[in-house]
């Protein structure tokens, strides 16, 4: 299938060039997915989809235009190329636009084991969701299900660029989730668990997911409010990755080039403690964010975005790199600069000991809404979780807001030892000092 898609993408590029385009970049994709949802033991949703399409970006001088289509006959692809070129000739010029130089292209394409042969069928997906829901409902205190879901997907890509790049690969995925409710009426509380993997064999057991969801919901029963104050905050690993996401947004080359990031003058500066490094590794085998090359045909690289507390550079695609007068970093995509697998390595302190060190504080398990000013770094989010008193989790809390400034927060982050790779951005529990809680 990869060869077929590469042929389609190459034909689109060839047509665009024959019509007079200065450069062209085509991606042909074949995607298939199945999603099933179970609620109260009954199938609530069963969706299956299959799609094959092509997207084409054409350059006329420094002007460009993008177009996509799902009719893939030879004539349709010719029309697609002609339309894209007409659009490009009408578009305003962009001095930083263009494909990579041939000597910038990836030549060593690693095998990252991103395509499984053990994907579950529809009947297996249904059974997994039912088992997760049953396990959650078996937890004492759980009153009802909010739904269990299971999914599988497979996507094959063929990428062809007029600079000579022509590569493709296949990616698969499976997912399982459960959301449980404890209590009745206005006293109801909800929580969840999930698992995502490239290979079915790496998925968490549905009984574990269901039990975790149920137990978490029950623990949230009878939440209290707390008074407004400044205390240390521990982010549970399920939400700690959001702190890394804010960092990635602030060091995205497009934001730096626009001057809209509070870190725009911070390259080479110490932003975190000296023991903190934040790593991007696109080559993790079976990694949820892994990729053998970036979206512009450049080689990816393992790099420390933060090295011993110091910001080492920006996340750059070709356009942002040209704007900033820097070399691209192999982090391009069709939508702009992007990362692959980013993680904060674990610390030496266990989550239990991290809690035990605090005479008072907040343990956050869920974040609600967002008011993040990426120009100033000001941070404010709704939150719920558990109050820490004398080194122990004492009671659930809700209807609070936590606020601070991301620059100040980054300086105090202390990771626990419980890192798990469950998405493309991962962090262990993180202790952050100096946040303000708005309560009663």
C-alpha positions in Angstrom: 0.0 0.0 0.0 2.9 2.4 0.8 4.2 2.0 -2.8 0.8 2.8 -4.2 0.5 6.0 -2.1 4.1 7.0 -3.1 3.1 6.6 -6.7 0.1 8.9 -6.2 2.0 11.5 -4.4 4.8 11.4 -7.0 2.4 11.8 -9.8 0.8 14.8 -8.2 4.2 16.5 -7.8 5.2 15.6 -11.4 2.0 17.1 -12.7 2.5 20.3 -10.8 6.1 20.7 -12.0 5.1 19.9 -15.6 2.5 22.7 -15.4 5.2 25.2 -14.2 5.3 25.0 -10.4 8.7 25.8 -9.0 8.3 23.2 -6.3 5.6 20.9 -4.9 5.0 18.7 -1.8 2.3 15.9 -1.8 1.1 13.6 0.9 -1.1 10.6 -0.1 -2.8 9.0 2.9 -4.9 5.9 3.5 -6.7 5.8 6.8 -9.0 3.2 8.5 -10.6 3.2 11.9 -13.1 1.6 14.1 -14.6 3.2 17.3 -17.1 1.5 19.6 -18.7 2.9 22.8 -20.5 0.9 25.4 -23.0 2.4 28.0 -24.8 0.3 30.6 -23.8 -2.9 28.7 -25.3 -1.7 25.4 -23.6 -0.5 22.3 -24.0 3.2 22.1 -21.9 3.9 19.1 -20.2 1.8 16.4 -18.4 3.7 13.7 -16.1 2.5 11.0 -14.4 4.7 8.4 -12.1 4.3 5.5 -10.6 7.2 3.5 -7.9 7.7 0.9 -7.0 11.2 -0.1 -4.1 13.4 -1.2 -3.0 16.8 -0.2 -0.8 19.0 -2.4 1.1 22.1 -1.7 2.4 24.0 -4.8 4.9 26.8 -5.0 5.0 29.5 -7.6 8.1 31.5 -6.8 7.7 32.4 -3.1 3.9 32.1 -3.2 2.2 28.9 -2.4 -1.2 27.3 -2.1 -2.5 24.0 -0.6 -5.4 21.8 -1.8 -6.7 18.4 -1.0 -8.9 15.8 -2.8 -10.3 12.3 -2.4 -10.9 11.5 -6.1 -7.6 9.9 -7.1 -7.9 9.2 -10.8 -5.1 10.4 -13.0 -7.3 13.1 -14.4 -8.5 14.2 -11.0 -4.9 14.6 -9.8 -4.0 16.6 -12.9 -6.9 18.9 -12.1 -5.8 19.2 -8.5 -2.3 20.2 -9.5 -3.6 22.8 -12.0 -6.0 24.3 -9.5 -3.3 24.5 -6.8 -0.9 26.2 -9.2 -3.6 28.8 -10.2 -4.2 29.5 -6.5 -0.5 29.8 -5.8 0.0 32.4 -8.5 -2.7 34.5 -6.9 -1.4 34.2 -3.4 0.9 36.9 -1.8 4.6 36.0 -1.7 6.2 34.7 1.4 10.0 35.2 1.5 10.4 32.3 3.9 8.4 29.7 1.9 9.9 26.8 0.1 10.8 23.1 0.3 14.1 21.8 1.8 17.3 21.8 -0.1 18.3 18.2 -1.2 21.2 18.1 1.2 18.9 18.7 4.1 16.7 15.6 3.5 16.5 12.5 5.6 18.4 9.6 4.1 18.5 7.0 6.9 14.9 6.0 7.7 14.7 4.0 10.9 12.3 1.2 11.6 10.4 2.3 14.7 7.9 -0.6 14.9 5.0 1.7 14.3 2.8 -0.8 12.5 1.2 -3.7 14.3 -0.1 -7.0 12.9 -2.2 -7.8 16.0 -4.9 -5.1 15.7 -8.2 -6.2 17.4 -11.3 -6.8 15.3 -14.7 -5.2 16.1 -15.8 -8.1 18.3 -12.7 -7.9 20.4 -13.0 -4.1 20.8 -16.6 -4.6 22.0 -15.5 -7.2 24.5 -12.7 -4.9 25.8 -15.1 -2.0 26.4 -17.6 -4.3 28.1 -14.9 -5.7 30.4 -13.7 -2.2 31.3 -17.2 -1.1 32.2 -17.9 -4.2 34.2 -14.8 -3.7 36.2 -15.7 -0.1 37.0 -19.2 -1.0 38.0 -17.9 -3.6 40.4 -16.1 -1.0 42.5 -18.0 -0.3 45.7 -19.5 3.2 45.6 -19.7 3.4 41.8 -23.3 4.1 40.9 -23.3 4.2 37.1 -21.2 4.2 34.0 -20.4 7.3 32.0 -19.3 5.0 29.1 -16.5 2.8 27.9 -14.8 3.1 24.5 -12.4 1.1 22.4 -10.8 1.9 19.1 -8.3 0.9 16.5 -6.8 2.8 13.6 -4.2 2.4 10.9 -2.8 5.1 8.6 -0.4 4.7 5.7 1.4 7.8 4.3 3.3 8.4 1.1 5.3 11.6 1.0 6.8 13.0 -2.3 8.6 16.3 -2.6 10.0 17.9 -5.8 13.5 18.1 -4.1 13.8 14.3 -4.5 12.3 13.1 -1.2 10.0 10.1 -1.5 9.3 8.0 1.6 6.3 6.5 3.3 5.4 4.5 6.4 2.4 2.9 8.2 1.2 3.7 11.7 -1.4 1.8 13.8 -3.1 2.5 17.1 -5.4 1.1 19.7 -7.2 2.8 22.6 -9.4 1.9 25.5 -11.1 4.2 28.0 -13.6 4.1 30.9 -15.4 6.9 32.7 -17.2 6.1 36.0 -19.7 8.0 38.2 -20.0 7.7 42.0 -22.8 9.2 44.0 -26.3 10.5 43.1 -27.9 13.7 41.9 -25.9 16.9 42.5 -23.4 14.9 44.6 -22.2 12.8 41.6 -18.5 12.7 40.9 -16.8 11.4 37.7 -13.3 10.1 36.9 -11.7 8.1 34.2 -8.7 6.0 33.0 -7.4 5.2 29.6 -4.7 3.5 27.6 -3.3 4.1 24.2 -0.7 2.0 22.3 0.7 1.3 18.9 0.5 -2.4 19.4 -2.5 -4.3 20.9 -0.1 -6.2 23.1 1.0 -3.0 24.9 -2.5 -1.9 25.9 -3.4 -1.9 29.6 -5.8 -4.6 30.7 -9.5 -3.5 30.6 -10.0 -4.6 34.2 -7.2 -2.3 35.4 -8.6 0.6 33.4 -12.1 0.0 34.7 -11.0 -0.4 38.3 -8.8 2.7 38.2 -11.7 4.8 36.8 -14.1 3.5 39.5 -11.8 3.9 42.4 -10.8 7.4 41.3 -14.5 8.5 41.1 -15.3 7.1 44.5 -12.3 9.0 46.1 -13.7 12.3 44.8 -17.0 12.0 46.7 -18.0 14.8 49.1 -15.5 17.4 47.9 -14.9 20.5 50.0 -13.8 24.0 49.1 -10.6 25.5 50.6 -9.8 29.1 51.4 -7.7 31.2 49.1 -4.0 30.9 49.9 -0.6 30.2 48.4 0.6 26.6 48.8 2.8 24.1 47.0 0.9 22.2 44.3 1.6 18.6 43.1 0.3 17.9 39.6 -0.7 14.2 39.2 1.1 12.7 36.2 -2.2 12.7 34.3 -2.1 16.5 34.2 1.6 17.2 34.7 2.1 16.8 31.0 0.2 20.1 30.5 3.1 22.0 32.0 5.3 20.6 29.2 2.7 21.5 26.7 2.9 25.1 27.8 6.6 25.1 27.4 6.4 23.6 23.9 3.9 26.3 22.9 6.3 29.0 24.2 9.4 27.6 22.4 7.5 26.9 19.1 9.5 28.7 16.3 6.4 30.2 14.8 5.5 32.0 18.1 9.1 33.1 18.5 9.2 34.5 15.0 6.0 36.4 15.7 7.3 37.7 19.0 4.3 36.3 20.9 6.0 34.1 23.4 7.1 35.1 26.9 10.3 33.0 26.3 11.3 34.8 23.1 14.5 36.2 24.7 15.3 33.1 26.7 17.4 30.9 24.5 20.5 29.8 26.5 19.0 30.9 29.8 18.3 28.7 32.8 14.5 28.3 33.0 14.4 25.2 35.3 16.4 23.9 38.1 19.9 22.5 37.3 18.7 18.9 37.7 16.0 19.2 35.1 16.2 18.2 31.5 13.3 17.8 29.1 13.9 15.5 26.2 12.4 15.0 22.7 13.0 11.5 21.3 11.3 10.8 18.0 13.0 7.4 17.8 11.3 5.6 20.8 10.2 2.2 19.4 6.4 1.9 19.4 6.3 5.5 20.8 2.9 7.3 20.4 4.6 10.3 18.9 7.5 8.6 17.1 8.2 9.4 13.4 11.0 8.3 11.1 11.2 11.7 9.5 9.5 15.0 9.9 6.7 16.4 7.8 9.1 18.3 5.5 11.3 15.3 4.7 14.1 16.3 7.1 15.8 13.9 9.5 14.5 13.9 13.1 16.9 14.2 16.1 16.8 13.2 19.7 17.5 16.4 21.6 17.4 18.0 25.0 15.0 20.9 24.7 16.0 21.8 28.3 19.5 20.6 29.3 20.4 20.9 33.0 17.8 23.6 33.3 18.9 25.6 30.3 16.7 26.2 27.2 18.8 25.0 24.3 16.8 26.2 21.3 13.5 26.5 19.5 11.1 24.0 17.8 11.7 24.9 14.2 10.3 24.0 10.8 11.8 25.3 7.6 9.8 28.5 7.5 10.4 29.5 11.1 14.1 28.6 10.8 14.4 30.9 7.8 12.6 33.7 9.6 15.0 33.4 12.6 18.1 32.8 10.6 18.7 29.4 12.1 19.0 25.9 10.9 15.8 23.7 10.8 15.6 21.2 13.6 13.7 18.4 11.9 10.5 19.3 13.7 8.3 20.4 10.8 4.8 19.3 9.9 2.3 20.4 7.3 0.8 22.7 10.0 4.0 24.2 11.3 6.7 23.4 13.9 5.8 20.3 16.0 7.4 17.8 18.3 7.3 14.0 18.6 7.8 12.2 22.0 8.6 14.8 24.7 9.1 13.8 28.3 10.4 15.0 31.7 12.7 12.2 33.1 11.7 10.9 36.5 13.2 12.2 39.7 14.5 10.2 42.7 11.6 10.9 45.1 8.5 8.6 45.1 5.1 10.1 44.7 4.3 9.1 48.3 7.4 10.7 49.7 6.7 13.8 47.7 3.3 14.2 49.3 4.8 13.3 52.7 7.2 16.2 52.6 4.4 18.8 52.5 2.8 20.0 55.7 0.1 21.6 53.5 -0.6 21.7 49.8 -2.9 20.7 46.9 -2.7 17.5 44.8 -4.3 18.3 41.4 -5.9 15.4 39.5 -8.0 17.4 37.0 -7.7 20.7 35.2 -10.7 22.6 33.9 -10.7 25.4 31.3 -7.6 27.5 30.6 -6.6 31.1 30.8 -2.9 31.1 29.7 -1.4 34.3 28.4 1.5 33.1 26.2 2.8 36.6 25.8 3.3 37.2 29.5 3.3 33.6 30.9 0.4 34.3 33.3 -1.3 31.1 34.2 -4.8 30.4 35.6 -6.8 27.2 35.4 -9.7 25.6 37.2 -8.7 22.5 39.2 -9.9 19.7 41.4 -8.0 17.2 43.4 -7.1 16.5 47.1 -6.0 18.6 50.0 -2.7 17.7 51.6 -2.4 18.1 55.3 0.6 16.9 57.4 2.0 14.9 54.6 -1.1 13.0 53.6 -4.0 13.3 51.2 -7.0 14.1 53.4 -10.1 15.1 51.5 -11.2 15.9 47.9 -11.4 19.5 46.9 -13.2 21.2 43.9 -14.3 24.5 42.5 -10.9 26.1 42.9 -8.5 28.0 40.6 -4.8 27.8 40.6 -2.8 30.7 39.3 0.8 31.8 38.9 3.3 32.6 36.1 4.8 29.9 34.0 8.3 31.3 34.2 8.1 31.2 38.0 6.5 27.7 37.9 9.2 26.3 35.6 11.9 27.4 38.1 10.5 25.3 40.9 9.3 22.1 39.2 10.4 19.0 41.0 9.6 15.6 39.3 8.6 12.4 41.2 9.7 9.0 40.1 6.5 7.7 38.5 7.0 8.5 34.8 4.9 6.5 32.4 4.7 6.9 28.6 1.0 7.1 27.9 0.9 9.9 25.2 3.2 11.9 23.1 4.0 14.3 26.0 4.7 12.7 29.3 5.8 13.7 32.8 5.8 12.2 36.3 4.0 13.8 39.2 5.4 17.4 39.5 5.7 19.5 42.6 5.4 23.2 41.8 6.0 25.9 44.5 4.4 29.4 44.8 1.0 28.9 43.2 -2.0 30.8 44.5 -5.3 29.0 45.1 -8.5 31.0 44.6 -11.1 29.3 46.8 -13.5 30.7 49.4 
